[in-house]
Amino acid sequence: MVKGRRQLLTGALIILAGAVMPWAKLTSILGTQEVNGLDGDGKLTLAVSIVLLLTVGAHTGQPGKVYSVLGLVLSLAVLLVAATGVLRLWSAAGEVSVGIRVHLRIGLYATLVGSVIAAVGSSRRMSNAVSSQPDTVQPSPGSDGDEPMMPATGKR
């Protein structure tokens, strides 16, 4: 398995796990509230992780740009969702009262880390797809193509 593909698979699995784990714990004088991923944006990250897993499974041959671009876009979308989740939790605690404390939990951290790993894997697959393209030099017009070509310049 290509290393970029393995990273995309690992990132997608981490996102999947993070989506169902606790994302935050809010504590106030009234009590404690646990916020799980599936209570909010975790539903979206769960769906995207499943699409990422299908993307990994759909392309088993040479690295392809279509699958790699899709993986990168989806990974960055999950990163954006998780980062805005962190910001919303922090800002909500600051707006309500001084007596509320927000503790970020493992699910949100896993989603952030998984999305970065998946994005790196997708970008590596894209670079592998670009580097695996053969360099072809077309013969010049009027040439029969039998003359040896200089590799750096393409001149005969």
Phi and psi in degrees as a GROMACS rama.xvg file:
@    title "Ramachandran Plot"
@    xaxis  label "Phi"
@    yaxis  label "Psi"
@TYPE xy
-64.8389  142.371  VAL-2
-59.7041  -41.5422  LYS-3
-62.695  -37.6967  GLY-4
-67.1179  -39.6862  ARG-5
-63.5944  -39.9167  ARG-6
-66.7792  -40.1508  GLN-7
-62.5903  -42.8599  LEU-8
-63.2506  -45.6797  LEU-9
-61.7082  -46.0871  THR-10
-61.0248  -42.2946  GLY-11
-64.1219  -39.3906  ALA-12
-67.6713  -37.4181  LEU-13
-67.6653  -40.5123  ILE-14
-61.598  -43.136  ILE-15
-59.1103  -45.9045  LEU-16
-66.1537  -42.2864  ALA-17
-64.0706  -28.6086  GLY-18
-66.6589  -29.5182  ALA-19
-100.584  -3.12526  VAL-20
-89.002  168.631  MET-21
-66.0377  138.068  PRO-22
-102.109  -31.1661  TRP-23
-158.327  159.866  ALA-24
-131.429  120.39  LYS-25
-104.553  126.914  LEU-26
-121.29  132.099  THR-27
-143.736  -176.967  SER-28
-69.2448  -18.0645  ILE-29
-84.5206  -15.592  LEU-30
142.061  -164.803  GLY-31
-119.639  137.217  THR-32
-124.033  124.375  GLN-33
-94.9554  131.351  GLU-34
-112.8  113.808  VAL-35
-91.0951  159.216  ASN-36
-59.244  -40.2739  GLY-37
-74.6812  -4.70496  LEU-38
-77.0063  -14.9436  ASP-39
-150.166  -114.863  GLY-40
-69.3571  -12.9185  ASP-41
-61.6007  -26.4946  GLY-42
-63.0785  -41.6017  LYS-43
-67.14  -45.5437  LEU-44
-67.5217  -31.569  THR-45
-63.8195  -46.0691  LEU-46
-63.0826  -42.6637  ALA-47
-66.7409  -37.7147  VAL-48
-64.6233  -35.2381  SER-49
-66.9464  -40.7964  ILE-50
-63.9354  -39.584  VAL-51
-62.4203  -41.665  LEU-52
-63.8882  -39.4249  LEU-53
-66.1742  -35.1628  LEU-54
-64.4814  -41.9897  THR-55
-63.6908  -42.9801  VAL-56
-74.514  -23.8926  GLY-57
-72.725  -29.3163  ALA-58
-120.74  104.334  HIS-59
-105.968  -6.41276  THR-60
-90.7147  -137.721  GLY-61
-64.2274  151.639  GLN-62
-57.2265  134.37  PRO-63
-120.582  144.838  GLY-64
-66.9866  -39.9792  LYS-65
-60.2003  -49.3454  VAL-66
-67.4981  -37.3999  TYR-67
-68.6909  -42.3097  SER-68
-65.3192  -43.4318  VAL-69
-60.026  -45.3535  LEU-70
-61.7479  -41.2132  GLY-71
-66.3316  -44.9761  LEU-72
-63.2373  -44.5898  VAL-73
-67.1947  -38.3147  LEU-74
-63.9956  -42.9869  SER-75
-68.5495  -31.6643  LEU-76
-65.3276  -41.9277  ALA-77
-65.0844  -40.2751  VAL-78
-60.0882  -42.6233  LEU-79
-63.8726  -43.1441  LEU-80
-62.6638  -45.2278  VAL-81
-67.6221  -41.1671  ALA-82
-65.9943  -40.8465  ALA-83
-68.3722  -30.3068  THR-84
-62.5318  -42.6595  GLY-85
-61.6033  -47.7533  VAL-86
-63.7249  -40.0939  LEU-87
-64.8841  -41.0149  ARG-88
-64.685  -43.2937  LEU-89
-65.9678  -43.0535  TRP-90
-70.635  -34.8269  SER-91
-64.5084  -39.41  ALA-92
-67.6347  -35.694  ALA-93
-73.3157  -31.1695  GLY-94
-78.4169  -35.2701  GLU-95
-73.5548  -58.2618  VAL-96
-170.988  161.662  SER-97
-72.1715  -24.2993  VAL-98
-78.459  0.0425965  GLY-99
-101.635  130.475  ILE-100
-115.58  137.093  ARG-101
-110.184  126.775  VAL-102
-116.647  115.025  HIS-103
-71.6903  140.248  LEU-104
-110.39  176.299  ARG-105
-61.3369  -33.5925  ILE-106
-62.9585  -39.7038  GLY-107
-70.1804  -41.1624  LEU-108
-63.9083  -41.9057  TYR-109
-62.8481  -40.2889  ALA-110
-64.1218  -42.5735  THR-111
-62.6339  -49.276  LEU-112
-65.7882  -43.4107  VAL-113
-61.2656  -38.6606  GLY-114
-68.4133  -36.1244  SER-115
-67.5602  -43.5729  VAL-116
-61.8938  -43.9326  ILE-117
-65.2455  -38.698  ALA-118
-65.9185  -40.8673  ALA-119
-64.4826  -42.9525  VAL-120
-62.212  -41.2012  GLY-121
-65.7713  -41.6536  SER-122
-68.2668  -32.8561  SER-123
-66.6322  -38.2024  ARG-124
-65.7315  -36.7921  ARG-125
-64.9976  -42.2048  MET-126
-68.7895  -32.866  SER-127
-67.184  -37.8785  ASN-128
-65.9053  -39.5268  ALA-129
-70.3825  -42.9717  VAL-130
-73.7506  -19.9124  SER-131
-85.5174  -4.75391  SER-132
-72.0649  127.066  GLN-133
-69.9391  142.621  PRO-134
-84.9014  113.601  ASP-135
-114.627  137.962  THR-136
-115.68  124.31  VAL-137
-80.4045  141.349  GLN-138
-65.5043  148.9  PRO-139
-70.1747  152.917  SER-140
-59.874  139.722  PRO-141
86.9616  -3.05901  GLY-142
-99.1836  147.226  SER-143
-86.0599  -5.99119  ASP-144
85.9283  1.06187  GLY-145
-86.7378  -13.6651  ASP-146
-77.0107  143.202  GLU-147
-67.8817  146.467  PRO-148
-107.914  145.883  MET-149
-80.7676  125.041  MET-150
-61.7033  -39.6232  PRO-151
-77.1822  -34.8048  ALA-152
-105.531  -23.8256  THR-153
79.0687  8.90055  GLY-154
-90.1849  157.59  LYS-155
